[in-house]
């Protein structure tokens, strides 16, 4: 009898031990409260919640164009810059004026945007489930992976201070924790959302956040806004053609547009157009700023958060009056000097208890509105060096050079195979990924959204060396929707690429011959 009892007890102990070891296998998967922090204008700005203000509806654009035709035509006839400004500036003000903010940075008109900041996305799936790119596509992927009840979308009026939006983001994070039962949340911030997320970390710390991923964000500003706010305007026509070509997202079409751009460049048409366009801006700049840009955009704290550090003080001198705008300057200074300038410290502090990741794109043309913006390595809107938190980047169409050596020797290679990027100088070189040939916050649904979700839900603090699918440097192909490593195959050319190279070579050769012939004729005549 005693032996039987012992056997039973022994058997029960064995079963308990086996069950203890087996429990992890049957444990529920980690539950994630996933919050996407949107970029600029993911939903339109509307007046009185009904009349769309920005992006402008078609009828407003049509009215604006009609108002511009007469002054533009008269200028071509008489070349009078003031008379053209008399007609053009009021037409543009009528179209954009309702976006204006007052001296405190508040909307003058009853303009706002639809937000999703009151809870999870259960019941709102229809807004996102057909989306295939940008923040909406990432939200869709989040809903499919984590469930709508565990997925959140934080969006906002982009004109307002990111420090104010940080307060609302804090409320949503607290609510998400309460609704889901999660101790902490995963944040994925896009574009301007980086300014909001960094403002949140500055004001509230990272105790409630399990992971942060900054995706193509402007947390270090951007040259396009910095140039605009310093009056540094210089249009580059070839860069403009390259931007138009890349917007097609199609290899053959892109090459066709680029070929046309090279043709205009070789025949000096671009130079003539640049002289004409920049002549207009140079002669109307003061009135454009005083009567249009400063009254409408000059008091948007959200835009001031996008001014990069090297141009910030110059921008304040250009756009603002230190006495009249003293309180406004105090507000924007708090963000610039305590958030943007101290980003490295904020990130280092967050890393103590939070997985922090940065992703950026490169090899794309930015807005060519200034000399530096025309050549800088970009993702369409934000320089790769800013979005990556400090990478050394070659200008477009160039490399760092054969003799270039990695700036920070940490025992790992952080130079891209194409020779364009050195990520060793980033704030987080081991946790920063760069994607070649992908446009600003595109992240098309599929492999790229899988990558973002992998970062969001990883329990370990993963690095650029931990997953062979996601090395530090990747290339995106819009045709196949695939992410692949930037390796020796990066120089492989398609038939379209080869045809483009031949066409450009022949065009430039013919143009050079024509130019020499014209020079010889001119010399002979003289």
C-alpha positions, 0 to 999 in steps of 0.5 A, a space after each residue: 500500500 505504502 509503495 503504491 502511494 509512493 509511486 502515485 506521489 512520484 508520478 504526480 511530481 514527475 508530471 508537475 515537473 514536466 508540466 512546468 517545463 512545458 508551460 512556456 510552449 503553451 503560454 499565450 503569445 506576447 500581447 502588444 498595444 501598438 500605436 502608430 504616430 502619424 506624420 503630417 496631414 494623414 487626414 485633411 484639415 477641414 473648416 467646421 469639420 465639413 469644408 476641406 481646407 488642405 489639401 485643397 479641393 479641386 474647385 478651390 484649385 481651379 479658382 486659384 489657377 483662373 486668378 493666376 492666369 491674367 497676372 502671369 500672362 501680363 508679366 510675360 508681356 511687360 515683365 513688371 514684377 510688382 504688378 504680377 505680385 499684385 495679382 498672384 499673392 492675393 490669389 494664393 492668399 485666398 487659397 491658403 489663408 484659412 491655414 493661418 495661425 495667430 501670434 500664439 500658434 493657434 488656428 485663426 479659423 475653426 480649422 482642425 482634422 479628424 482624429 482617432 485618439 479616443 481609443 483603439 481602432 475596433 470599429 474603424 477598420 474600414 478606414 485602413 484595411 484597403 491601404 497599401 502604403 504609408 502610415 495607413 498601410 502600417 496600421 492595417 498590418 498592425 490590425 492584422 497582426 495584433 487585432 484592432 482592439 490592440 492597435 491605435 492611430 494617433 494623428 493631429 493638426 500638424 500646424 500646432 506645437 508637438 509639445 502640445 500633441 505630446 500631452 494628448 499622446 500621453 493620454 492615449 498611451 495611458 488609455 491603451 494600457 488600460 484597454 489592453 491590459 499591457 504594461 507598456 506600449 510599442 510606438 511607431 512614429 512617422 515623419 513629423 510624428 518623430 517630433 511628437 514622439 520625441 516631445 512625449 519622451 522629453 515631457 513624460 519619459 519612457 516608462 510606459 513604452 516598450 519600444 520606439 521606432 522612428 520611421 523616416 522622421 524629422 526629429 532632427 529637422 529638414 533642409 526644405 523647411 529650413 531653407 524656406 524659413 531662411 529665404 534661401 530659395 534657388 530652384 534647380 531644374 534638373 533636380 526637379 526633373 529627377 524628383 518627378 521621375 522618381 515619383 513615378 515609382 516605375 523603372 522604365 517611366 523614371 528613366 524616360 523622364 530622367 532622359 528628358 531631364 538630361 536632354 534639357 540639361 545638355 541643351 541648356 534649356 534647364 539653365 534658361 528656365 532656372 534663370 527665369 524662375 529664380 529671377 522671379 523669386 529674387 525680385 518678388 521674395 520680399 513681398 512673398 514673405 511679407 504678404 504670404 508666407 509669414 502671415 500664413 505659415 510663419 506662426 505654425 509651431 509644427 513647422 518650426 519643429 521641422 527647421 534643422 539646427 544649422 538654420 534655426 537662428 537664421 530662420 528666426 531672424 528672417 521670419 520673426 520679430 524678436 520683440 513682437 513675437 517674443 512669446 512665440 519664440 519662447 514656445 518654439 525655442 523650448 522644442 528646438 533647444 530641449 527636444 531637437 538639440 537634445 535628441 541624443 540625450 533623450 534617446 540615451 535615457 529612453 534606452 535604459 528601459 526601452 528598445 529604441 530603433 531608427 529607420 531612414 531612406 536614401 538615394 532619393 531626390 528632395 524638394 529642390 528649392 535650395 542649392 543644398 536641397 538639390 544635391 543632398 541624399 534624401 527620401 523625397 522630403 527629409 535628408 538621410 543624415 537627419 532622419 537617421 540621426 547623424 549618418 554621413 551621406 554622399 551627395 546624390 549621384 556620388 559616393 563617399 569615395 574610394 579612400 573614405 574610411 569609417 568615421 567611428 571604429 566600433 569593430 563593425 562595418 557601417 558603410 553601405 556597399 554602394 558607398 553612399 552611407 556611413 552609419 557609424 556616426 548615427 546616434 544609434 549605429 547598431 539600431 539604425 536601418 537605412 533603406 535605399 530607393 524607398 520614398 518618404 514613409 512609403 513602407 508599402 504593405 508587405 515586407 516593409 511593414 513586416 519589418 516595422 512590426 518585427 521591430 515593434 514586437 521584438 522582446 530582445 533589443 535587436 540590432 542590425 546584425 541579428 536578422 539576415 532578412 533585415 541588414 543595416 542597408 536594404 534596397 526596396 523594389 516597387 516592382 516586386 514590393 521586396 526588401 533585399 540587402 544592398 550588396 554586390 548586386 546593387 550595380 546590376 542594371 535592367 534592360 531599361 537602365 542600359 537603354 537609358 545609359 546609352 541614350 544619355 551618352 548619345 544625347 550628351 555626345 550630340 549636344 557637345 558636337 552641336 555646341 562646338 560647331 556653334 562656337 566655331 561658327 561664332 568665332 568664324 563670324 567674329 
